[in-house]
Amino acid sequence: MARTPLLEQSELPDDYQYLLGEDAMGE
């Protein structure tokens, strides 16, 4: 699903969610 590691999520939860949404779209 998400290619971003948990470490990144902890560093930037806001960005993580944003990136996840873009990745889900196929970006």
Phi and psi restraints in degrees (value plus and minus 20) as a CYANA .aco file:
   2 ALA   PHI    -120.6   -80.6
   2 ALA   PSI     112.8   152.8
   3 ARG   PHI    -108.8   -68.8
   3 ARG   PSI     -25.5    14.5
   4 THR   PHI    -101.7   -61.7
   4 THR   PSI     109.1   149.1
   5 PRO   PHI     -87.8   -47.8
   5 PRO   PSI     140.2   180.2
   6 LEU   PHI     -81.2   -41.2
   6 LEU   PSI     -51.5   -11.5
   7 LEU   PHI     -79.5   -39.5
   7 LEU   PSI     -62.2   -22.2
   8 GLU   PHI     -85.5   -45.5
   8 GLU   PSI     -60.7   -20.7
   9 GLN   PHI     -77.9   -37.9
   9 GLN   PSI     -61.5   -21.5
  10 SER   PHI     -88.2   -48.2
  10 SER   PSI     -53.0   -13.0
  11 GLU   PHI     -93.6   -53.6
  11 GLU   PSI     -60.8   -20.8
  12 LEU   PHI    -163.2  -123.2
  12 LEU   PSI      61.7   101.7
  13 PRO   PHI     -82.1   -42.1
  13 PRO   PSI     -58.8   -18.8
  14 ASP   PHI     -83.7   -43.7
  14 ASP   PSI     -70.9   -30.9
  15 ASP   PHI     -83.2   -43.2
  15 ASP   PSI     -57.1   -17.1
  16 TYR   PHI     -78.4   -38.4
  16 TYR   PSI     -66.8   -26.8
  17 GLN   PHI     -83.7   -43.7
  17 GLN   PSI     -60.8   -20.8
  18 TYR   PHI     -83.2   -43.2
  18 TYR   PSI     -67.3   -27.3
  19 LEU   PHI     -83.3   -43.3
  19 LEU   PSI     -59.7   -19.7
  20 LEU   PHI     -81.5   -41.5
  20 LEU   PSI     -62.2   -22.2
  21 GLY   PHI     -82.0   -42.0
  21 GLY   PSI     -62.3   -22.3
  22 GLU   PHI     -86.2   -46.2
  22 GLU   PSI     -62.8   -22.8
  23 ASP   PHI     -82.9   -42.9
  23 ASP   PSI     -58.2   -18.2
  24 ALA   PHI     -83.5   -43.5
  24 ALA   PSI     -53.9   -13.9
  25 MET   PHI     -90.5   -50.5
  25 MET   PSI     -48.0    -8.0
  26 GLY   PHI      91.6   131.6
  26 GLY   PSI       1.2    41.2
